[in-house]
Amino acid sequence: MQQGIPLRDYMAVLYKTLEILRGYAPGSSPLYGFSGAPGLIVRSVLIIRICRLIVLVANSASVPAFAKEDTRRAIARSLTGPGDIHTALCTKFLRADSWHDLWNAVRYSQLNRAADELVHLSRRLSNYRPPNIAAVKSIVHSNLNPELEQLLSLVEPDVTLDPKAKPFIPQAENYDTPADAEEDSIEPTQTTADGEANADEFPDMIASEANLLAAPQAEPQRPLTASDIKSGKELLFFYRRYTLRQRVRTRKAVKTIWAYYLRHRLRHNAPMTATEEQIRKLHTEYKKDVESIDYPLLYVKAFQNHERILLGCMPHVLVYLRGLEHVNQQRKEANKERLKKVQHEELDKVRIRMDACVALAKKLKQLAWRIVPGSHSLRQIDTLRDEVKKVDSLRTEIMDTFGEDAIPKPLEEHYALGISTILTPTPAATTAKPPKPDLNVSDLGI
């Protein structure tokens, strides 16, 4: 502690130094150590040294707990703002939430080694056991010998300790502390009557301890007016409305995700029907045809549309076609039974229906081979649509022959998911025409 310099002003200088090191611009100073490539690391090391000095001074000055919290906040304010610091070296000092976290950042920093190792010095007494502080080397001495002076004077070997300095005598409450007890922080100690310091030596320590280590706070420039209060209320209203909307949006998103998850779980746990298993199997088989789609490389959207039709619609088209074959087969079996019981007058009508069933069976069989997975008709979208149109025409022919109620409603669902989706024309994207240029009269030579 230097005589004649208040501790508060000394700390304010250290805080200002932290701000300068944090917001240092390479072009603002010709200092060689800051202008090179390792300039960021050099500044960050100096920041660690200053933070370490502030913490050690606060621990050694016996300041109260609230003053230490003011010191921690002052360090955080000094390291916050424009500029850059080394993340791995200085983040712990910036994000310390308590004085204990700040003290841990000092103890476990990269500087606590070799010549910069932290040392807790205490004098050997009969009933005193020094505390065991993690990451801090403890040295107990009886007399000041040259070896101890050399250990405490690593930078300048010729410097010796002041022989007039009074020894440090810990308080009597620490005499019964066990040797293996680990202290996480250095608590302020009180000296006994023999080692009591004169109050005139530290006039700044007796002044207000509340503002001992805190950085000087900027006083408000002017009182708040009515317009300032009104603007502040409006800002607070808009902020609350914004947070409320964000909260509602978040809840809505959570409900949507939960609904999708429940639907997925129900589908996963529910047993699949034979039709659903057939569609899933066809979906896997149609995946092999995606690689054989015949499109130039630049037609990305057309390729994606063709892929969606193959994987999403074609399984339903094939299931619908097989359903039509089943309907036609049922009508054929029914006509065979009627031939045995029909009278001579209705014999021609039944034979006509039988011939229609045979013709439809041939068409359905030929068409099924052209839309199954692996068919060459699936490689181009035009031929694929033509085959789907044939399926639609067969549907119309069956309904005209056997009636509109011949096809069951569950089968018509596959028609809506497959054939209707493919044959529905997609809205063509119309490109806006460029505007006509304005006529310049000077170009006409008038």
CORURCOR-V924853 format. One record per helix or strand. SS is the DSSP state (a for helix, b for strand). FROM is the first residue (numbers start at 1). TO is the last residue. If there is no record, write none. Layout:
# CORURCOR-V924853
SS/FROM/TO ; SS/FROM/TO
This chain:
# CORURCOR-V924853
a/7/22 ; a/26/28 ; a/32/35 ; a/39/60 ; a/65/78 ; a/87/94 ; a/99/107 ; a/114/116 ; b/119/123 ; b/132/133 ; b/137/141 ; a/146/152 ; a/172/174 ; b/182/183 ; a/199/201 ; a/203/206 ; a/226/269 ; a/274/290 ; a/300/341 ; a/347/371 ; a/376/378 ; a/381/402 ; a/404/406 ; a/409/417 ; a/419/423 ; a/441/444
